[in-house]
Amino acid sequence: MPLLKRATAFDDADWLFELKYDGYGALAVIEHGRAQLLSRNGHPFASFSALAESISDLLPNVRAVIDGEICSLDRRGTPQLLFRRGNLPCFFAFDLLTCDGKDLRTERLLDRKQELRRLLARSPVTSPLKYTEYIDGCGMALFQRVCELDLEGIVAKQKFAPYVTEREQSTWFKILNRGYSQKDGREELFERERHHEPVAGWHSCVVACASLEGVDSMPERR
């Protein structure tokens, strides 16, 4: 789902707010006892094959597509840029697109997150697969705390909206901490890292969900 920019934090009872993790957005596609992590461009993250294997071990009998973020945590549990490889990566799951043959993308975000929480309920606290918690309605207080902790920012999401891939219909907004200490140079680093992954011609969400629905035809190129 496209993540749009918003300049300032806000409070609204119809919205929920999550931490913005400083890492790689990815889809975890789980089927036949195997998990695969796909980039936004629709190609596997080969360098995170061990993380994908851990996810499949934690969800051995599940067929699902989970949207989330691959990132690295330091000893205090603070997200770090992935280019600092001293810590093992983990996958923060924040949305559930399909599960056991059911397409959830038209359901409300709150309902999708409830299903995701249920799916991950047995995942140990120490596992690399983590459910992304959220704050209900209070974006300003969360953003203030994020700035105090020197984190990247927050993400605002409309509670009742479906999951879409069209940018003009997106209801997800990132609100960045302008004083974030790891901000400088990160775009250049991510751009350089992106060149290690080949670019697909279609949206990874469509590919992932279609594969679990048994659709043989290729989606339209974008």
Secondary structure, DSSP 8 states (H G I E B T S, - for coil): ---EE-SS--EEEEEEEEEE-SSEEEEEEEETTEEEEE-TTS-B-GGGHHHHHHHHHHSTT--EEEEEEEEEE-TTS-EE-TTSTTS-EEEEEEEEEEETTEE-TTS-HHHHHHHHHHHTTTS-TTSSEEE---EEEEHHHHHHHHHHTT--EEEEEETT------GGG--EEEEE-TT-TT-TTHHHHHHHHHTTS---SS-HHHHHHHHHTT--S-----
